[in-house]
Amino acid sequence: MINSMLWLRYGQQVMPGVFTFRNSLRHAFLLGVSCYLFLIIFQPFGTYNFESSGKYFLLAGYGVIFAFSYLLASILLSNEKKWTVRTELSRMLLVYLSATIFNFLYNSCIVSQVPLKWINVLYMGGYTISLYVPIGLIYFLTLIKTNWKKPNIPVPNAAAPPQLSVTGQRAFVVDKSSIVCVANGSQLLCFGRQDFIFAKSMDNYCEAYFYEDKIVKKEIIRITLGKLAEQLMDADIHRCHRSYLVNFDKILTKEGNAKGFLLRFADTEEYALVSRSMLPVVKSYLLS
C-alpha cells in the first residue's frame, strides 16, 4: 500500500533555487530544442510521411510551443512562496495542458490547415504526452538529483556565527550555542533552543513545534526523533514518550495522574503524551 503521508511530505519538500527567471529561460530553451530534435530525428506520429518544402521549419513550431508553455506555466506559479516538489509537478502538468491546446491549434490552422474539430484535442493530447513524457521525465529527475545534493549551507546571521557540521540526516552547532540547526532535505532549519516546544515522531520524520517571532510554527523534518533528541536534550528538554520530545519549560497545563499525563502548551491546540514507562524519568519535572 502506498503511504499517502509519505507522498504528502515528499510533495512538501522545498526545491531551493529552482525558480528564477534565468533558470526558466534556460529550461524553456532546452525543452523546446529537445522536442524539435526528437521530431526531426525520429519523425513520429506520421511526420515521416509529411511532405512540405518547409517541413523542418514547421516542425520547429512545436518546439517553440513547448518552450512558450514552459515559460507560461512558470509565470503562473511564480507567486509561490516556496517552490516545492508539488509545485514543480504542477508546472509540468500546466506545460502539458497548455502545449496540448497550442499544438492542436497550430496543427489545425497552420500545419494541416483543416477545420477545427475539438475531438482532435484528445488525439493531440495523446501525441503531446508521448512526446513530453520522456523529455519531461528526464528533466524532472535531473532537477531532483541536482537540488537534492547537500549544499554548503550558510549559518543564520549573527554577531559571531557558530561553526556547523552536516552529517547524514542532521546538523549540529559545534560551539554548543543556543541555536540549533537541523538539516531538512537541502535546507537548514534553525531555531533557538529556548524556542523549541515539542516534537512528535512520524517514522523517519519529526513534526517539530517551535516559536518563530512569537508565533508557533510547525515543520516536518526529515530526521528521527532519537537523533533530534541527541541535539536538543538539556536541562529542560527530554523524551517523555517514545513518540514525543518535550521542552518542559513550555508546558502550560498537565492533565492526568501518576498513571499517565497529557501535556498542553500555550498558543497551540496540539499536545504531547507521557508514557507510563517514562514517568520515573520525568516525574520531577511534571510535579514541579
C-alpha positions as MATLAB code, in Angstrom:
seq = 'MINSMLWLRYGQQVMPGVFTFRNSLRHAFLLGVSCYLFLIIFQPFGTYNFESSGKYFLLAGYGVIFAFSYLLASILLSNEKKWTVRTELSRMLLVYLSATIFNFLYNSCIVSQVPLKWINVLYMGGYTISLYVPIGLIYFLTLIKTNWKKPNIPVPNAAAPPQLSVTGQRAFVVDKSSIVCVANGSQLLCFGRQDFIFAKSMDNYCEAYFYEDKIVKKEIIRITLGKLAEQLMDADIHRCHRSYLVNFDKILTKEGNAKGFLLRFADTEEYALVSRSMLPVVKSYLLS';
ca = [
       0.000    0.000    0.000;
       1.327    3.424   -0.910;
       1.990    5.554    2.176;
      -0.057    8.659    1.409;
       1.543   10.610    4.257;
       4.996    9.883    2.859;
       3.941   11.168   -0.564;
       2.385   14.226    1.080;
       5.594   15.003    2.946;
       7.638   14.391   -0.194;
       5.458   16.845   -2.109;
       6.186   19.481    0.524;
       9.951   19.168    0.143;
      11.393   22.537   -0.843;
      13.494   22.767   -4.007;
      15.626   25.880   -3.415;
      16.839   27.896   -6.355;
      14.625   26.117   -8.889;
      12.535   29.096   -9.887;
      14.447   32.045  -11.248;
      13.790   33.902  -14.456;
      17.186   32.874  -15.793;
      16.597   29.201  -14.990;
      13.144   29.342  -16.566;
      14.545   30.755  -19.824;
      17.298   28.144  -19.931;
      14.976   25.231  -19.221;
      12.389   26.506  -21.713;
      15.051   26.698  -24.413;
      16.339   23.198  -23.642;
      12.819   21.776  -23.610;
      11.962   23.375  -26.960;
      15.192   22.241  -28.611;
      14.824   18.703  -27.220;
      11.289   18.391  -28.604;
      12.366   19.719  -32.006;
      15.332   17.344  -32.222;
      13.097   14.433  -31.215;
      10.681   15.273  -34.035;
      13.255   15.702  -36.791;
      15.365   12.668  -35.780;
      12.671   10.082  -35.050;
       9.855   11.694  -37.082;
       6.997   10.065  -35.121;
       3.193   10.468  -35.482;
       3.259   10.337  -39.297;
       5.851   13.099  -39.530;
       7.973   10.879  -41.786;
       5.252   10.900  -44.454;
       4.599   14.624  -44.142;
       5.620   16.327  -47.388;
       6.317   20.059  -47.409;
       9.133   22.291  -48.585;
       9.093   23.969  -45.178;
       8.763   20.738  -43.192;
      11.590   21.317  -40.745;
      10.613   24.937  -40.272;
       7.040   23.888  -39.447;
       8.248   21.230  -37.004;
      10.234   23.897  -35.199;
       6.914   25.465  -34.273;
       6.148   22.572  -31.931;
       9.434   23.196  -30.117;
       8.536   26.868  -29.772;
       5.157   25.872  -28.330;
       6.759   23.687  -25.668;
       9.198   26.457  -24.732;
       6.395   29.033  -24.556;
       4.201   26.674  -22.490;
       7.028   26.175  -20.010;
       7.520   29.922  -19.593;
       3.765   30.468  -19.268;
       3.464   27.828  -16.535;
       6.481   29.294  -14.719;
       4.922   32.764  -14.725;
       1.589   31.450  -13.446;
       3.314   29.761  -10.498;
       5.891   32.484   -9.843;
       3.999   33.826   -6.799;
       4.567   30.622   -4.827;
       6.377   31.453   -1.581;
       8.210   28.108   -1.561;
       8.991   26.091   -4.665;
       8.246   22.514   -3.623;
       8.149   19.162   -5.413;
       4.376   19.594   -5.635;
       4.815   22.999   -7.299;
       7.239   21.529   -9.831;
       4.808   18.720  -10.662;
       2.067   21.340  -11.093;
       4.300   23.228  -13.522;
       4.862   20.064  -15.555;
       1.118   19.428  -15.700;
       0.418   23.004  -16.819;
       3.085   22.688  -19.513;
       1.408   19.546  -20.834;
      -2.120   21.041  -20.855;
      -1.145   24.318  -22.498;
       1.130   22.564  -25.019;
      -1.727   20.232  -25.974;
      -4.066   23.147  -26.717;
      -1.463   25.189  -28.598;
      -0.292   22.142  -30.580;
      -3.889   21.434  -31.580;
      -4.440   24.997  -32.797;
      -1.063   25.130  -34.549;
      -1.577   21.791  -36.292;
      -5.142   22.587  -37.395;
      -4.630   26.184  -38.522;
      -1.064   26.209  -39.874;
       0.416   22.752  -40.445;
      -2.551   20.735  -41.719;
      -4.849   23.699  -42.442;
      -8.039   21.772  -41.693;
     -11.277   22.826  -39.951;
     -11.121   22.784  -36.168;
     -12.585   19.597  -34.725;
     -12.396   19.621  -30.980;
     -12.413   15.836  -30.792;
      -8.914   16.091  -32.230;
      -7.791   17.732  -28.976;
      -7.830   14.231  -27.447;
      -5.641   12.862  -30.225;
      -3.279   15.795  -29.911;
      -3.180   15.226  -26.152;
      -2.002   11.679  -26.781;
       0.659   12.836  -29.247;
       1.791   15.565  -26.860;
       2.134   13.294  -23.847;
       4.015   10.703  -25.939;
       6.493   13.419  -26.846;
       6.551   15.195  -23.485;
       6.773   12.261  -21.050;
      10.302   11.013  -21.901;
      11.716   14.527  -22.156;
       9.833   15.806  -19.112;
      10.803   12.777  -17.024;
      14.489   13.209  -17.795;
      14.199   16.916  -16.950;
      12.385   16.251  -13.646;
      14.775   13.524  -12.458;
      17.775   15.693  -13.319;
      16.239   18.594  -11.417;
      15.537   16.428   -8.369;
      19.072   14.999   -8.355;
      20.637   18.440   -8.703;
      18.608   20.028   -5.915;
      18.899   17.118   -3.500;
      22.692   17.370   -3.262;
      23.759   18.560    0.145;
      24.911   22.163   -0.236;
      27.310   24.141    1.885;
      24.600   25.822    3.916;
      25.284   29.206    5.488;
      24.592   29.873    9.157;
      21.889   32.421   10.079;
      23.136   35.971   10.572;
      24.629   36.555   13.967;
      27.335   38.647   15.538;
      29.536   35.579   15.953;
      28.078   32.807   13.808;
      28.718   29.287   15.110;
      30.515   26.686   13.048;
      28.220   23.997   11.650;
      28.816   20.427   10.617;
      26.413   18.425    8.467;
      26.475   14.648    8.853;
      23.887   12.322    7.325;
      20.441   13.359    8.468;
      21.479   16.069   10.863;
      23.405   19.247   11.502;
      24.608   20.440   14.911;
      26.136   23.511   16.483;
      29.759   22.845   17.278;
      30.182   25.596   19.849;
      27.108   24.446   21.829;
      25.376   27.804   21.399;
      21.650   28.248   21.976;
      20.912   28.000   18.235;
      20.027   24.517   16.992;
      20.230   23.740   13.279;
      18.781   20.630   11.702;
      19.395   19.508    8.111;
      15.963   19.298    6.474;
      16.418   17.970    2.948;
      18.509   20.564    1.113;
      17.760   23.301    3.642;
      18.903   24.027    7.152;
      16.170   24.620    9.731;
      17.457   26.752   12.615;
      15.709   27.881   15.778;
      16.616   28.914   19.293;
      16.835   26.055   21.770;
      14.684   28.103   24.153;
      12.026   28.458   21.397;
      11.554   24.708   20.976;
       8.180   23.465   22.291;
       7.901   19.771   21.432;
       8.340   17.263   18.603;
       6.298   14.244   17.544;
       7.725   11.198   15.774;
       6.476   10.282   12.286;
       8.625    7.229   11.453;
      11.780    8.688    9.876;
      10.397   12.218   10.162;
       9.551   14.525   13.033;
       6.801   17.097   13.379;
       8.523   19.877   15.307;
       6.803   22.818   17.005;
       8.737   25.939   17.968;
       8.352   29.692   18.275;
       9.372   31.989   15.456;
       8.742   35.704   16.045;
       6.479   34.757   18.969;
       4.277   32.605   16.702;
       4.112   28.824   16.946;
       5.450   27.268   13.775;
       5.248   23.621   12.693;
       7.818   21.979   10.427;
       8.114   18.385    9.218;
      11.803   17.487    9.464;
      13.498   14.542    7.821;
      15.163   13.208   10.952;
      14.284   10.552   13.531;
      13.106   11.624   16.983;
      16.099    9.893   18.550;
      18.611   11.914   16.517;
      16.693   15.122   17.145;
      16.738   14.350   20.873;
      20.535   13.991   20.776;
      20.768   17.622   19.654;
      18.105   19.145   21.867;
      18.259   17.356   25.218;
      19.365   19.622   28.048;
      18.079   20.545   31.499;
      14.537   21.211   30.273;
      14.125   19.098   27.095;
      13.504   15.373   27.493;
      11.733   12.455   25.853;
       8.585   11.618   27.777;
       7.244    9.043   25.327;
       8.748    7.019   22.508;
       6.933    9.386   20.117;
       7.362   12.732   21.937;
      10.230   15.045   22.835;
       9.144   17.926   25.086;
      10.537   21.193   26.404;
       9.136   21.003   29.954;
       9.678   24.727   30.366;
       6.937   25.321   27.741;
       4.226   23.194   29.376;
       1.095   25.194   30.068;
      -1.058   22.544   31.760;
      -0.725   18.895   32.807;
      -3.764   16.626   32.697;
      -3.819   13.187   34.294;
      -2.326   11.424   37.274;
       0.510    9.091   38.197;
      -0.692    6.593   35.602;
      -0.251    8.969   32.698;
      -0.163   12.598   31.673;
      -1.299   14.681   28.723;
       0.733   17.854   28.264;
      -0.655   21.033   26.720;
       1.202   24.124   25.548;
       0.409   27.784   25.023;
      -0.608   29.140   21.591;
      -1.404   25.712   20.113;
      -4.088   23.061   20.465;
      -1.575   20.265   19.894;
      -0.499   18.179   22.880;
       2.067   15.589   23.933;
       1.719   12.358   25.869;
       3.759   10.939   28.735;
       4.086    7.161   28.730;
       3.985    5.159   31.950;
       7.457    3.772   31.316;
       8.912    7.310   31.158;
       7.150    8.623   34.262;
      10.027    7.808   36.667;
      12.444    9.787   34.451;
      10.338   12.939   34.042;
       8.204   12.798   37.210;
      10.182   15.526   38.940;
       9.559   17.927   36.027;
       5.826   17.129   35.975;
       5.380   17.731   39.723;
       7.386   20.944   39.829;
];
